[in-house]
Amino acid sequence: MKILVTGGLGFIGSHLVDRYVDLGYEVIILDNLSTGTLANLNPNARFVSMSLLDKEVADLVYGEKPDIINHQAAQVNVRNSVANPLYDLETNLQGTVRLLEAAGKAEVKRFIFSSSGGTVYGKTPSRAIPESYKTIPISPYGINKLASEFYIRFYAELYGFQAVILRYSNVYGLRQNPLSESGVISIFINRLQNQLQPIIYGDGEQIRDYIHVSDVVNANIMFSQLDSTLQGTFNVGTGKGTSLNKLLTFFYEFYPYGIDPVYKKAKEGDLFYNVLSIDKLASLGWSPKLSLEEGIKELCQGDI
């Protein structure tokens, strides 16, 4: 089986590529190296340096005719999307539509998309949110992720391929870039390792659903079997919420001499509560395997 992974040199995408290679799939990576790095390149995968906005994408997809496209490439910074909504529109929505058009004409059998459970729902009550909850995103990033979902359903109906939309919660793990504004766990560890104060915007009681990248990969793999009829939209999280203040206490167990955090004014548009219900995905036999404490231990004892 041949799989095209967009963003395959990035954080989540590179972990996916590694698993696909281990399973014996033929893997093609499409990445423009805007945030990905060659250090994440699996030597047993083929790499094509290209942006989804390049006209050559259609030729690549049609020439390779992959069985599955796993679309992980994205501009992932919510605040950047607010500062530059046109760039987010081009990268996250226009790029996805170009890829879908090519996928349909190349007769791709299955299209897997990494959406954002952290942004497509918008402001939510303090409970785990199911896939059926109303979607009112409050950032261009969330708007474009949700719009991409609609385009995926449209093209799946038009061309007859199977569509899987996975709405991730807050993913963390090895290879996450600690220098970006997203990925608070990698940012905290990086600052503590360098004897810098962790920065918390607001009072630190905002709640998020943190999931280890290995569990996200497992969900993707479950939907990467061509003989499967599973498709649709699924939350991928843990169903459990953790505050930033609680999160920091886990780190200080490994960095007892770490500097205390500094609290700054909350950022405009930040959500207070975001936890995903995973009942739908769990009903298919999937469940998160790595607890937050275990995942943080792995990171603190390893090399981000």
Backbone bond lengths (Angstrom), bond angles and torsions (degrees), N, CA, C in turn:
res aa  C-N    CA-C-N  psi(-1)  N-CA   C-N-CA  omega(-1)  CA-C   N-CA-C  phi
1 M - - - 1.459 - - 1.520 109.57 -
2 K 1.318 114.95 138.97 1.461 120.83 -178.41 1.528 109.32 -108.47
3 I 1.333 115.69 129.86 1.465 121.90 -178.03 1.523 109.64 -126.00
4 L 1.326 115.87 131.93 1.463 122.30 172.62 1.518 107.76 -101.67
5 V 1.331 116.70 122.09 1.461 122.13 179.32 1.521 108.53 -111.69
6 T 1.324 116.94 112.83 1.463 119.13 174.25 1.522 108.50 -81.55
7 G 1.325 116.14 144.39 1.463 119.40 -176.41 1.517 111.94 68.85
8 G 1.318 116.58 28.20 1.464 121.38 -174.74 1.509 115.40 -74.19
9 L 1.342 118.06 -1.27 1.465 121.45 173.78 1.522 111.43 -106.84
10 G 1.338 115.80 3.94 1.456 120.34 179.53 1.514 112.03 -89.93
11 F 1.301 115.71 -169.42 1.463 122.54 -174.17 1.538 111.76 -60.61
12 I 1.319 117.25 -68.14 1.463 120.02 -177.69 1.522 110.87 -72.18
13 G 1.324 116.62 -41.83 1.459 120.58 -176.69 1.515 113.40 -58.82
14 S 1.325 118.17 -39.24 1.469 120.09 -177.97 1.527 111.20 -69.42
15 H 1.332 117.17 -35.04 1.462 119.88 175.87 1.535 110.33 -65.66
16 L 1.317 116.11 -38.32 1.462 120.45 176.94 1.523 111.20 -63.39
17 V 1.318 115.74 -45.54 1.464 120.17 179.14 1.520 110.79 -57.68
18 D 1.316 116.48 -45.97 1.470 120.49 179.83 1.527 111.18 -57.15
19 R 1.338 116.74 -43.55 1.458 119.75 -178.83 1.528 111.05 -68.25
20 Y 1.326 116.53 -42.00 1.470 119.47 178.45 1.533 111.13 -60.45
21 V 1.324 115.79 -43.28 1.467 120.13 178.88 1.526 110.42 -61.88
22 D 1.328 116.03 -44.27 1.465 120.38 178.95 1.524 111.80 -59.68
23 L 1.324 116.21 -31.97 1.464 120.84 -179.17 1.533 112.45 -83.87
24 G 1.332 116.49 -1.83 1.452 120.26 175.90 1.512 115.64 89.69
25 Y 1.349 117.32 12.11 1.455 119.89 178.71 1.524 110.27 -78.45
26 E 1.320 116.71 151.61 1.460 121.40 170.52 1.522 107.15 -82.66
27 V 1.327 116.16 121.87 1.461 120.36 -171.75 1.523 111.11 -119.22
28 I 1.329 114.88 131.02 1.465 122.44 173.31 1.525 107.30 -115.66
29 I 1.314 116.41 128.73 1.461 122.29 178.69 1.526 109.19 -102.50
30 L 1.323 115.69 129.35 1.461 120.72 171.76 1.524 107.06 -115.39
31 D 1.326 116.52 119.44 1.462 120.60 -175.75 1.527 108.55 -154.30
32 N 1.325 116.40 138.95 1.473 118.93 179.80 1.529 112.44 -98.65
33 L 1.337 116.78 6.15 1.467 123.33 176.79 1.530 113.41 61.99
34 S 1.336 117.45 22.57 1.465 119.17 177.30 1.524 110.44 -70.85
35 T 1.320 117.09 -36.96 1.463 121.41 174.43 1.531 111.47 -129.60
36 G 1.309 117.89 -20.33 1.461 120.96 176.21 1.518 110.99 -74.23
37 T 1.322 115.74 168.27 1.457 119.80 -178.64 1.518 110.23 -140.49
38 L 1.321 116.18 146.70 1.463 121.19 178.95 1.532 111.95 -64.91
39 A 1.320 116.92 -17.55 1.459 119.94 176.73 1.523 111.38 -64.27
40 N 1.347 116.47 -21.23 1.468 120.97 179.82 1.520 113.17 -92.70
41 L 1.322 117.36 3.36 1.469 120.58 -174.51 1.525 111.08 -72.37
42 N 1.315 115.80 124.63 1.464 120.67 173.45 1.529 107.80 -79.54
43 P 1.327 118.75 124.73 1.467 121.17 -175.33 1.527 113.59 -64.36
44 N 1.310 117.56 -15.90 1.461 120.93 -179.22 1.527 113.07 -97.05
45 A 1.331 115.78 9.10 1.463 120.96 175.00 1.524 108.53 -112.75
46 R 1.318 116.26 153.88 1.471 121.07 175.96 1.522 109.25 -93.31
47 F 1.318 115.85 133.40 1.451 121.32 -176.87 1.521 110.94 -111.62
48 V 1.337 115.41 130.87 1.457 122.16 174.39 1.523 107.58 -121.04
49 S 1.324 116.21 119.88 1.457 121.44 179.30 1.527 108.91 -84.20
50 M 1.334 115.79 108.06 1.460 119.41 -174.47 1.521 109.60 -163.87
51 S 1.318 116.13 144.89 1.454 122.13 174.04 1.526 109.90 -90.25
52 L 1.312 116.10 148.68 1.461 119.82 176.77 1.519 112.01 -65.05
53 L 1.326 116.67 -16.49 1.460 120.39 178.59 1.526 112.37 -85.97
54 D 1.345 117.27 -7.27 1.463 120.81 177.73 1.524 110.21 -73.70
55 K 1.317 116.29 140.06 1.467 120.74 179.59 1.526 111.38 -64.58
56 E 1.334 116.18 -23.76 1.467 120.31 -178.09 1.527 113.30 -70.31
57 V 1.336 117.01 -11.45 1.466 119.80 179.66 1.529 110.76 -58.77
58 A 1.331 116.31 -42.82 1.465 120.12 -179.56 1.521 110.73 -61.33
59 D 1.336 117.07 -41.55 1.472 120.63 179.35 1.525 110.63 -65.36
60 L 1.342 116.12 -39.78 1.457 120.05 179.85 1.531 110.90 -62.83
61 V 1.311 116.38 -49.37 1.466 120.58 -177.45 1.524 110.30 -64.69
62 Y 1.331 116.34 -43.60 1.461 118.77 -178.71 1.527 111.04 -68.57
63 G 1.337 116.84 -33.87 1.458 119.66 -179.92 1.517 112.49 -72.89
64 E 1.323 116.59 -36.82 1.471 121.08 -178.15 1.525 112.64 -83.25
65 K 1.353 115.58 -32.73 1.462 121.40 -177.58 1.545 112.43 48.01
66 P 1.332 117.46 60.33 1.472 119.14 179.46 1.524 110.86 -66.45
67 D 1.318 116.00 151.89 1.461 120.12 174.88 1.527 110.54 -71.65
68 I 1.332 115.24 -38.74 1.466 121.50 -177.33 1.524 109.23 -132.01
69 I 1.327 115.89 140.38 1.464 121.60 167.40 1.519 107.34 -111.63
70 N 1.324 116.91 125.95 1.455 122.25 174.31 1.525 106.81 -110.91
71 H 1.315 115.62 107.81 1.467 122.30 -170.31 1.529 110.80 -96.74
72 Q 1.346 115.01 98.40 1.460 122.15 179.82 1.528 112.74 -106.86
73 A 1.321 117.73 -16.80 1.466 121.05 -175.40 1.528 110.84 -64.56
74 A 1.321 116.34 136.78 1.460 120.41 179.20 1.520 110.50 -171.73
75 Q 1.319 114.28 159.44 1.464 121.74 162.91 1.520 103.81 -85.61
76 V 1.345 118.28 116.13 1.466 120.03 -167.28 1.523 114.36 -106.02
77 N 1.322 118.07 2.68 1.456 120.24 -175.47 1.530 110.25 -93.80
78 V 1.328 115.81 114.08 1.459 120.96 -177.60 1.524 111.06 -61.99
79 R 1.330 116.95 -43.66 1.473 119.42 -177.86 1.524 111.64 -66.87
80 N 1.325 116.67 -34.63 1.466 118.97 175.15 1.521 111.35 -64.35
81 S 1.335 115.73 -34.51 1.473 118.54 179.24 1.523 111.07 -66.70
82 V 1.331 116.79 -32.47 1.465 120.70 177.22 1.526 110.17 -71.85
83 A 1.325 115.94 -39.52 1.469 120.50 -178.98 1.525 111.59 -73.04
84 N 1.334 117.06 -32.68 1.465 120.91 -176.69 1.521 109.88 -139.18
85 P 1.337 117.46 73.37 1.467 120.51 -174.78 1.524 113.78 -64.67
86 L 1.322 117.98 -30.05 1.464 119.44 -179.94 1.528 111.54 -67.15
87 Y 1.327 116.08 -38.15 1.466 119.45 177.44 1.520 110.45 -64.76
88 D 1.333 115.81 -42.39 1.458 119.71 178.60 1.527 110.41 -63.46
89 L 1.318 116.77 -40.39 1.468 121.42 178.48 1.529 110.98 -59.88
90 E 1.321 115.68 -47.37 1.472 119.90 -178.70 1.522 111.36 -65.92
91 T 1.331 116.09 -46.55 1.464 120.42 -174.21 1.521 112.11 -71.29
92 N 1.325 116.37 -48.93 1.464 120.27 -170.78 1.517 114.58 -90.32
93 L 1.323 118.28 -30.89 1.465 119.09 -179.22 1.522 112.11 -102.33
94 Q 1.330 116.27 -53.40 1.464 118.77 -179.25 1.532 111.03 -61.93
95 G 1.334 116.54 -41.17 1.462 119.83 178.95 1.516 111.66 -62.62
96 T 1.326 116.62 -38.94 1.468 120.90 178.75 1.524 111.11 -66.44
97 V 1.318 117.12 -42.61 1.465 120.42 -179.93 1.531 111.00 -63.93
98 R 1.317 116.78 -41.35 1.474 120.06 176.46 1.534 110.60 -59.38
99 L 1.330 115.41 -42.53 1.463 120.13 -179.50 1.525 110.83 -66.77
100 L 1.316 117.80 -40.13 1.463 121.82 178.73 1.522 111.77 -64.13
101 E 1.314 115.81 -41.26 1.475 120.40 178.38 1.519 109.94 -60.63
102 A 1.326 116.07 -44.59 1.462 120.48 179.18 1.528 110.83 -67.08
103 A 1.336 116.79 -39.74 1.469 120.95 -179.45 1.518 111.10 -61.23
104 G 1.316 116.38 -43.03 1.457 120.14 -179.66 1.514 112.29 -63.52
105 K 1.317 116.68 -44.93 1.466 120.87 -178.24 1.526 111.94 -70.56
106 A 1.333 116.59 -25.51 1.469 120.60 178.53 1.530 111.98 -88.11
107 E 1.319 116.34 1.82 1.469 122.73 178.98 1.531 112.77 59.05
108 V 1.335 114.61 41.67 1.462 120.08 172.88 1.523 108.80 -60.93
109 K 1.320 116.48 140.97 1.468 120.47 -175.41 1.528 112.85 -86.71
110 R 1.325 117.01 -30.29 1.457 120.32 -175.38 1.523 109.76 -147.33
111 F 1.321 116.14 139.29 1.469 122.21 -179.88 1.521 107.45 -126.02
112 I 1.340 116.49 119.86 1.467 122.67 179.24 1.524 108.41 -109.51
113 F 1.324 116.48 130.74 1.465 120.79 -174.34 1.520 110.92 -125.36
114 S 1.326 115.72 133.42 1.468 120.98 176.04 1.523 109.29 -89.82
115 S 1.322 115.75 102.38 1.455 121.00 176.21 1.523 109.19 -96.68
116 S 1.308 116.87 -170.22 1.464 120.50 -171.80 1.522 111.52 -129.83
117 G 1.332 115.55 101.91 1.455 119.53 174.16 1.515 112.53 -68.14
118 G 1.322 115.50 -16.60 1.456 120.10 179.19 1.511 114.08 -80.08
119 T 1.354 117.43 -12.62 1.466 118.50 -175.96 1.527 114.68 -132.21
120 V 1.322 120.14 -26.61 1.474 119.43 -173.30 1.523 112.10 -70.25
121 Y 1.345 117.54 -25.37 1.463 119.57 -178.87 1.521 112.83 -82.49
122 G 1.335 117.52 -22.31 1.450 120.65 -176.65 1.517 111.51 73.95
123 K 1.315 117.13 -146.97 1.467 121.54 -179.26 1.523 109.18 -72.77
124 T 1.336 115.69 132.11 1.459 120.22 -176.21 1.518 110.75 -128.82
125 P 1.326 117.10 158.61 1.467 119.23 172.87 1.524 110.06 -71.40
126 S 1.324 115.80 172.11 1.467 120.55 -175.55 1.533 111.10 -83.39
127 R 1.309 115.19 68.37 1.464 122.38 175.68 1.525 108.31 -156.32
128 A 1.326 116.00 164.00 1.463 120.27 179.35 1.525 109.29 -70.56
129 I 1.341 116.10 129.02 1.460 121.99 -171.83 1.533 110.80 -96.51
130 P 1.335 118.20 126.82 1.466 120.67 176.67 1.526 111.60 -82.53
131 E 1.307 116.85 169.52 1.474 122.22 -179.11 1.524 112.37 -61.68
132 S 1.333 116.70 -24.50 1.467 120.89 -178.15 1.527 113.22 -80.38
133 Y 1.329 117.46 -6.95 1.464 120.32 -179.17 1.530 109.92 -65.01
134 K 1.323 116.10 148.80 1.470 120.85 -178.41 1.525 110.84 -58.15
135 T 1.307 116.34 145.06 1.472 121.93 179.78 1.528 109.11 -110.42
136 I 1.330 115.64 110.36 1.466 121.73 177.46 1.522 107.72 -133.61
137 P 1.332 118.22 74.48 1.467 120.46 -178.19 1.523 111.65 -62.41
138 I 1.334 115.69 149.08 1.463 120.54 -176.47 1.522 112.13 -115.54
139 S 1.330 117.85 11.45 1.467 121.22 177.48 1.522 108.92 -136.31
140 P 1.337 118.11 154.12 1.465 119.76 175.08 1.526 112.64 -56.06
141 Y 1.327 117.08 -35.41 1.461 120.31 178.03 1.530 110.42 -59.90
142 G 1.324 116.79 -50.16 1.458 120.48 178.77 1.515 112.46 -64.02
143 I 1.334 116.64 -39.61 1.464 121.03 178.81 1.521 110.54 -60.90
144 N 1.328 116.88 -44.90 1.466 120.27 -177.31 1.528 112.64 -72.87
145 K 1.338 117.18 -31.88 1.465 119.54 173.38 1.531 110.49 -64.55
146 L 1.327 116.24 -43.43 1.463 119.90 -179.84 1.521 111.03 -67.54
147 A 1.334 116.67 -41.86 1.466 119.99 177.49 1.527 110.87 -61.71
148 S 1.332 116.46 -37.25 1.468 120.33 177.16 1.526 110.67 -61.13
149 E 1.324 116.57 -38.76 1.459 119.96 178.33 1.530 110.85 -59.19
150 F 1.324 116.47 -43.09 1.471 120.13 179.01 1.519 111.23 -64.18
151 Y 1.327 116.26 -41.85 1.469 119.50 178.10 1.527 110.99 -63.96
152 I 1.327 117.22 -38.29 1.468 120.41 179.20 1.521 110.27 -61.68
153 R 1.317 117.03 -45.18 1.465 120.08 178.88 1.523 110.96 -63.59
154 F 1.327 116.46 -38.72 1.467 120.61 178.65 1.522 111.24 -62.34
155 Y 1.329 116.80 -49.62 1.465 120.13 -177.51 1.533 111.62 -70.26
156 A 1.326 116.99 -32.98 1.464 119.62 176.62 1.532 110.44 -62.35
157 E 1.319 115.90 -40.24 1.464 120.55 177.76 1.523 110.88 -70.21
158 L 1.320 115.90 -39.04 1.465 120.59 -177.55 1.520 112.22 -67.40
159 Y 1.347 116.40 -43.02 1.466 120.34 -173.38 1.528 113.83 -106.37
160 G 1.332 117.45 -11.34 1.454 119.28 174.61 1.509 116.42 85.41
161 F 1.356 117.57 14.42 1.464 117.17 176.31 1.529 110.05 -87.70
162 Q 1.331 116.83 162.07 1.459 122.29 177.90 1.524 109.41 -83.67
163 A 1.310 115.55 137.46 1.468 120.26 -176.51 1.518 110.24 -119.93
164 V 1.338 115.42 130.89 1.458 122.46 176.67 1.519 108.38 -123.74
165 I 1.319 116.76 121.91 1.460 122.44 178.58 1.522 108.34 -112.70
166 L 1.328 116.65 118.49 1.455 122.03 -177.84 1.533 109.12 -111.04
167 R 1.308 115.64 114.14 1.462 121.06 -179.44 1.524 109.34 -92.81
168 Y 1.336 115.83 100.69 1.457 121.70 -176.74 1.529 111.77 -75.13
169 S 1.332 115.60 145.82 1.464 119.83 165.62 1.526 107.39 -85.23
170 N 1.325 119.15 -150.21 1.469 121.42 -176.94 1.532 109.74 -82.91
171 V 1.318 115.82 105.76 1.465 121.56 -175.64 1.531 109.20 -87.85
172 Y 1.336 116.18 140.45 1.461 120.81 176.86 1.519 109.05 -140.95
173 G 1.330 116.05 165.67 1.461 120.57 177.66 1.512 112.06 151.07
174 L 1.321 115.77 -176.88 1.453 121.54 177.73 1.522 110.94 -58.53
175 R 1.315 116.03 145.73 1.471 125.77 177.93 1.528 113.78 82.27
176 Q 1.322 117.62 -1.38 1.459 118.01 176.55 1.521 109.21 -72.80
177 N 1.305 116.75 136.35 1.459 121.97 -174.87 1.533 110.85 -75.15
178 P 1.331 118.56 114.83 1.464 120.19 -179.10 1.523 113.18 -78.33
179 L 1.315 116.92 -5.06 1.466 120.12 -177.34 1.523 112.65 -96.12
180 S 1.338 117.54 -4.00 1.460 119.93 176.14 1.517 108.90 -88.42
181 E 1.352 116.23 173.25 1.463 119.09 -179.76 1.520 111.68 -87.47
182 S 1.337 117.77 -10.96 1.459 120.59 176.39 1.521 108.70 -100.45
183 G 1.324 116.54 157.39 1.461 120.04 -179.29 1.511 111.81 87.90
184 V 1.332 116.20 64.12 1.457 120.55 -172.56 1.527 112.25 -61.50
185 I 1.328 118.69 -30.95 1.460 120.24 -178.21 1.522 111.00 -65.31
186 S 1.325 116.64 -46.94 1.469 119.14 178.74 1.524 111.14 -66.56
187 I 1.325 116.65 -32.74 1.470 120.43 178.02 1.532 110.71 -66.69
188 F 1.323 116.41 -45.73 1.473 120.36 178.81 1.529 110.92 -59.38
189 I 1.324 116.54 -47.81 1.464 119.49 -177.81 1.521 110.97 -62.49
190 N 1.307 116.30 -43.26 1.459 120.37 -179.76 1.527 111.30 -60.04
191 R 1.323 116.84 -41.95 1.466 119.80 -178.66 1.531 111.05 -70.58
192 L 1.327 117.35 -40.08 1.457 119.61 179.12 1.526 111.61 -67.22
193 Q 1.326 116.20 -38.27 1.463 119.73 178.16 1.526 111.74 -63.82
194 N 1.331 116.03 -28.99 1.461 120.95 -177.32 1.531 112.48 -102.52
195 Q 1.345 115.44 18.73 1.462 121.72 177.20 1.532 112.00 54.97
196 L 1.332 114.86 42.48 1.459 121.69 176.21 1.519 109.01 -114.01
197 Q 1.324 116.06 153.24 1.455 119.98 179.44 1.528 110.98 -71.36
198 P 1.328 118.51 128.87 1.468 119.31 168.37 1.522 109.04 -63.23
199 I 1.312 116.85 140.54 1.467 121.30 -179.26 1.523 108.96 -107.31
200 I 1.330 115.64 127.32 1.457 121.33 176.67 1.519 108.30 -118.22
201 Y 1.315 116.03 125.46 1.465 120.96 178.37 1.524 108.59 -94.34
202 G 1.336 116.37 117.38 1.451 121.19 -173.62 1.517 109.98 99.09
203 D 1.336 116.36 -160.74 1.462 119.73 -175.35 1.525 113.57 -90.67
204 G 1.349 117.14 -1.36 1.455 120.49 177.44 1.517 114.17 83.93
205 E 1.322 117.27 2.56 1.468 120.29 -179.55 1.532 112.52 -94.79
206 Q 1.331 116.88 4.70 1.465 118.97 176.23 1.528 109.96 -68.06
207 I 1.320 115.55 139.44 1.464 122.96 -170.36 1.530 110.84 -106.44
208 R 1.343 114.94 134.85 1.461 120.48 176.33 1.531 109.78 -135.21
209 D 1.327 114.87 161.38 1.466 123.79 179.96 1.531 107.07 -106.83
210 Y 1.335 117.46 105.93 1.463 121.99 -174.93 1.527 110.67 -98.66
211 I 1.328 116.67 127.34 1.460 121.36 -179.05 1.524 110.35 -127.88
212 H 1.322 115.59 137.59 1.456 120.87 -178.53 1.525 110.43 -73.69
213 V 1.322 116.33 145.09 1.458 121.53 -175.80 1.529 112.02 -60.10
214 S 1.332 118.23 -30.54 1.467 119.80 179.77 1.526 111.36 -64.66
215 D 1.329 117.09 -33.91 1.463 120.16 177.62 1.522 111.33 -72.55
216 V 1.326 116.84 -34.43 1.460 120.86 174.62 1.530 110.29 -64.63
217 V 1.322 116.64 -42.17 1.461 121.20 177.23 1.529 110.25 -60.58
218 N 1.320 116.90 -43.63 1.467 120.10 179.69 1.525 111.66 -59.25
219 A 1.328 116.87 -39.12 1.467 120.06 177.91 1.524 110.50 -64.70
220 N 1.321 116.93 -42.95 1.467 120.79 178.57 1.522 111.34 -62.04
221 I 1.320 116.32 -42.20 1.464 120.26 -178.19 1.524 110.80 -63.93
222 M 1.324 116.46 -37.09 1.461 120.11 179.32 1.525 111.49 -59.34
223 F 1.330 116.06 -32.34 1.466 120.34 -178.73 1.530 112.56 -95.85
224 S 1.319 116.87 7.95 1.468 121.03 -176.04 1.524 112.67 -103.86
225 Q 1.315 116.39 24.93 1.466 120.65 177.73 1.527 108.68 -105.98
226 L 1.310 116.94 123.71 1.465 119.55 -174.89 1.526 112.79 -68.65
227 D 1.328 117.10 -24.49 1.463 118.94 179.75 1.528 111.78 -82.34
228 S 1.320 116.99 -0.34 1.457 121.22 179.54 1.525 110.14 -85.80
229 T 1.318 115.85 146.60 1.464 120.66 175.48 1.527 110.81 -104.46
230 L 1.331 116.84 5.94 1.457 121.13 -178.63 1.516 110.76 -67.94
231 Q 1.300 116.62 128.41 1.455 121.55 173.79 1.520 108.24 -156.64
232 G 1.341 115.95 173.23 1.453 120.15 -178.27 1.513 111.83 122.78
233 T 1.329 116.01 -162.98 1.458 123.33 -176.31 1.518 109.83 -113.18
234 F 1.338 116.04 130.19 1.465 120.90 -174.64 1.525 110.93 -138.52
235 N 1.329 115.85 133.85 1.460 120.39 168.39 1.524 109.42 -72.02
236 V 1.343 115.60 141.86 1.460 120.91 175.06 1.528 107.26 -126.65
237 G 1.312 115.38 101.00 1.460 121.06 -179.22 1.512 109.26 -155.03
238 T 1.320 115.97 -153.68 1.467 120.22 177.92 1.520 112.29 -116.75
239 G 1.329 117.07 -15.39 1.450 120.51 -175.46 1.519 112.96 77.52
240 K 1.339 117.21 5.92 1.456 122.32 -177.84 1.529 109.79 -122.73
241 G 1.321 115.69 140.38 1.453 120.27 -179.78 1.517 112.63 -107.01
242 T 1.329 116.11 146.63 1.467 122.01 178.59 1.527 108.60 -136.88
243 S 1.322 117.10 132.56 1.463 120.00 177.81 1.525 110.23 -77.51
244 L 1.315 115.89 160.72 1.466 120.24 176.97 1.526 110.80 -63.05
245 N 1.323 116.55 -38.61 1.460 119.45 178.99 1.528 111.17 -62.66
246 K 1.322 116.71 -43.45 1.464 120.68 178.04 1.523 110.30 -65.35
247 L 1.318 115.74 -40.16 1.460 121.01 179.50 1.525 110.61 -57.07
248 L 1.296 116.51 -43.72 1.467 120.42 -178.58 1.525 112.44 -63.59
249 T 1.331 117.08 -32.51 1.466 118.35 -179.53 1.523 111.51 -63.41
250 F 1.335 117.29 -30.56 1.464 120.25 176.81 1.528 110.58 -63.84
251 F 1.328 116.35 -39.79 1.466 120.50 -176.84 1.518 112.19 -69.50
252 Y 1.331 116.68 -38.06 1.463 119.41 -176.11 1.531 112.04 -68.06
253 E 1.331 117.56 -15.56 1.463 119.74 173.00 1.527 110.63 -65.54
254 F 1.331 116.29 -31.00 1.466 121.11 -179.50 1.522 112.01 -98.66
255 Y 1.344 116.79 -19.97 1.461 121.67 177.93 1.533 108.11 -125.79
256 P 1.333 117.30 68.79 1.481 120.24 -175.45 1.518 112.93 -62.52
257 Y 1.327 117.39 -20.27 1.457 120.07 178.99 1.522 111.40 -101.48
258 G 1.324 115.57 13.83 1.454 119.82 178.45 1.518 111.64 -66.09
259 I 1.308 115.78 149.64 1.469 121.37 -178.56 1.530 109.78 -73.86
260 D 1.325 116.17 143.08 1.463 120.93 178.29 1.525 110.59 -63.15
261 P 1.332 117.52 152.23 1.466 119.92 -177.77 1.521 112.49 -71.14
262 V 1.313 114.78 159.90 1.454 121.16 171.73 1.526 107.33 -111.86
263 Y 1.324 116.05 137.22 1.469 121.10 -178.26 1.527 108.74 -103.22
264 K 1.325 114.88 130.48 1.461 120.53 179.56 1.524 110.04 -123.33
265 K 1.291 115.12 171.21 1.464 121.01 -178.42 1.529 110.55 -58.49
266 A 1.335 115.45 136.28 1.468 120.43 179.53 1.524 110.23 -59.49
267 K 1.334 115.67 145.86 1.459 120.42 -179.02 1.524 110.05 -85.46
268 E 1.323 114.81 141.58 1.458 121.44 -179.39 1.526 110.17 -59.00
269 G 1.322 115.90 131.81 1.458 120.17 175.30 1.514 115.25 88.64
270 D 1.349 118.26 -6.19 1.467 119.90 179.02 1.533 109.90 -67.87
271 L 1.323 116.72 136.56 1.447 121.30 178.35 1.534 109.66 -78.73
272 F 1.337 116.18 146.00 1.455 119.16 177.18 1.519 111.32 -84.65
273 Y 1.330 117.56 -37.41 1.464 120.54 -173.81 1.524 109.78 -137.91
274 N 1.333 116.00 128.88 1.458 119.98 175.10 1.526 109.73 -151.30
275 V 1.325 116.19 105.85 1.456 123.51 176.99 1.527 107.39 -134.88
276 L 1.324 116.56 138.17 1.457 121.10 -175.88 1.525 112.10 -103.65
277 S 1.309 116.14 136.09 1.464 120.47 169.87 1.529 108.10 -76.29
278 I 1.325 116.43 134.05 1.466 120.16 -179.00 1.528 111.55 -115.21
279 D 1.334 116.90 19.17 1.465 120.68 -177.96 1.527 111.93 -58.31
280 K 1.326 117.15 -40.39 1.463 120.60 -177.02 1.526 111.12 -63.38
281 L 1.320 116.52 -46.36 1.462 120.32 -179.86 1.531 110.79 -71.32
282 A 1.321 116.80 -37.97 1.464 120.78 179.29 1.527 111.45 -62.89
283 S 1.330 116.66 -30.10 1.468 119.98 179.72 1.528 111.97 -66.21
284 L 1.332 116.60 -15.57 1.466 121.59 177.93 1.526 112.06 -93.89
285 G 1.317 116.09 -1.21 1.467 119.59 177.35 1.508 115.02 105.38
286 W 1.344 117.47 -1.60 1.466 120.55 178.75 1.522 110.02 -88.85
287 S 1.321 116.19 146.49 1.457 121.13 171.15 1.517 108.42 -155.12
288 P 1.344 118.41 149.77 1.470 120.00 176.88 1.521 110.07 -67.56
289 K 1.322 116.42 135.87 1.462 121.76 -175.20 1.526 113.96 -100.17
290 L 1.324 116.57 -26.91 1.470 119.89 -173.17 1.527 109.67 -108.26
291 S 1.314 116.43 121.82 1.464 120.32 178.48 1.534 109.89 -71.60
292 L 1.319 115.19 162.04 1.466 120.05 179.37 1.526 110.77 -61.25
293 E 1.319 117.15 -41.23 1.466 120.58 179.38 1.532 111.02 -62.54
294 E 1.329 116.52 -42.48 1.468 120.35 179.70 1.525 110.89 -67.70
295 G 1.325 115.93 -39.74 1.456 119.64 179.77 1.513 112.54 -65.13
296 I 1.325 116.62 -40.47 1.468 120.63 178.38 1.526 110.15 -67.64
297 K 1.329 117.10 -38.83 1.458 120.44 176.90 1.524 110.91 -59.05
298 E 1.340 116.02 -42.74 1.464 120.66 178.17 1.524 111.20 -59.66
299 L 1.328 116.31 -42.94 1.460 120.61 -178.03 1.531 111.60 -70.15
300 C 1.305 116.10 -44.02 1.470 119.92 -176.53 1.528 111.84 -68.21
301 Q 1.320 116.46 -26.59 1.465 119.94 179.30 1.518 111.87 -96.76
302 G 1.323 116.14 -1.70 1.461 119.91 -179.46 1.508 111.32 -113.24
303 D 1.319 114.98 -151.79 1.460 121.60 -176.31 1.502 108.34 -130.08
304 I 1.317 116.35 107.56 1.460 120.70 -179.73 1.506 110.85 -66.52
